[in-house]
């Protein structure tokens, strides 16, 4: 029986009537990726936009964990003061982010409360 099948297959192959299954394709390795410093393939999020540094803007100083109101800038550093009044401090622009709505509301409430206490 095997002889018969093999003879028929040989004869049909010679005629071109029988197609054999293609050989299994081995997975090709992924091409090597050229890693350059500016195209490392790693997605880095873009830096946040710089906060509004115009006088009167509320910002959050991440080094001091405080909300401050911008009063100006001296060179590259921002000058901030507490919204309810007090001693000014300086902050690096990289350590400052825009204050959230909650932080802004809390700062404005502190101003109103301080006025009520001191009769201003």
C-alpha positions in Angstrom: 0.0 0.0 0.0 2.8 2.4 0.8 4.5 1.6 -2.5 1.3 2.5 -4.3 0.9 5.8 -2.5 4.5 6.8 -3.0 4.3 6.0 -6.7 1.2 8.0 -7.2 2.7 10.9 -5.3 5.9 10.8 -7.4 3.9 10.6 -10.6 1.6 13.5 -9.6 4.6 15.6 -8.5 6.2 15.1 -11.8 3.1 16.4 -13.5 2.8 19.3 -11.0 -0.6 18.2 -9.8 0.3 17.7 -6.2 1.4 20.6 -4.1 3.2 19.8 -0.9 2.8 21.9 2.2 5.4 24.5 2.5 8.2 23.9 5.0 7.4 25.4 8.4 8.9 28.8 8.7 11.1 29.3 11.7 10.4 32.5 13.5 12.9 35.1 12.3 14.7 37.0 15.1 13.8 40.6 15.4 16.2 43.0 13.7 18.7 44.6 16.0 17.6 48.1 17.0 20.2 50.7 16.8 20.0 52.5 20.2 21.1 56.1 20.0 20.9 58.6 22.9 18.1 60.6 21.3 16.2 57.6 19.9 16.4 55.0 22.7 13.0 53.7 22.1 11.8 54.5 25.6 8.8 56.8 25.8 9.5 59.6 28.1 6.6 61.9 29.1 7.1 65.5 28.1 7.9 67.8 30.9 5.0 69.7 32.4 4.4 73.2 31.1 6.1 75.9 33.2 3.8 77.4 35.8 2.4 80.9 35.3 5.1 83.1 36.9 3.2 86.4 36.6 2.8 88.3 39.8 -0.4 87.2 41.7 -0.4 83.6 40.4 -0.8 80.9 43.0 1.8 78.1 42.8 2.8 75.1 44.9 6.4 74.9 46.1 7.2 71.2 46.1 10.4 71.7 48.2 8.6 73.4 51.0 5.2 71.8 50.5 3.5 75.2 50.6 1.3 77.3 48.4 2.7 80.6 47.6 1.7 83.7 45.6 4.2 84.9 43.1 5.4 88.4 43.9 8.2 88.6 41.3 11.5 87.0 40.4 15.1 87.8 41.1 17.2 86.3 38.3 16.0 82.7 37.7 14.4 82.3 41.1 10.8 83.1 41.9 9.9 85.2 44.9 6.9 83.7 46.7 4.9 84.8 49.8 2.2 83.0 51.8 -1.3 84.1 50.6 -2.3 85.1 54.2 0.8 87.2 54.6 4.2 86.4 56.1 7.8 86.0 55.3 8.7 85.7 51.6 10.8 82.9 50.3 12.5 82.1 47.0 12.0 79.0 44.9 13.5 77.4 41.9 11.2 77.4 38.9 11.7 73.6 38.5 10.4 73.1 42.0 7.2 74.9 41.4 4.0 73.8 39.8 0.6 75.5 39.3 -1.6 75.2 42.4 -4.6 73.0 42.1 -8.1 74.4 42.5 -8.3 72.9 46.0 -4.9 74.4 47.0 -5.9 77.8 45.6 -9.3 77.8 47.4 -7.6 76.8 50.7 -5.1 79.6 50.3 -7.8 82.2 49.6 -9.8 80.9 52.6 -6.7 81.4 54.8 -6.6 85.0 53.6 -10.2 85.5 54.6 -9.7 83.8 57.9 -6.7 85.9 58.8 -8.6 89.1 58.0 -11.4 88.1 60.3 -9.0 87.3 63.2 -7.0 90.6 63.0 -9.9 92.9 62.1 -8.5 94.0 58.7 
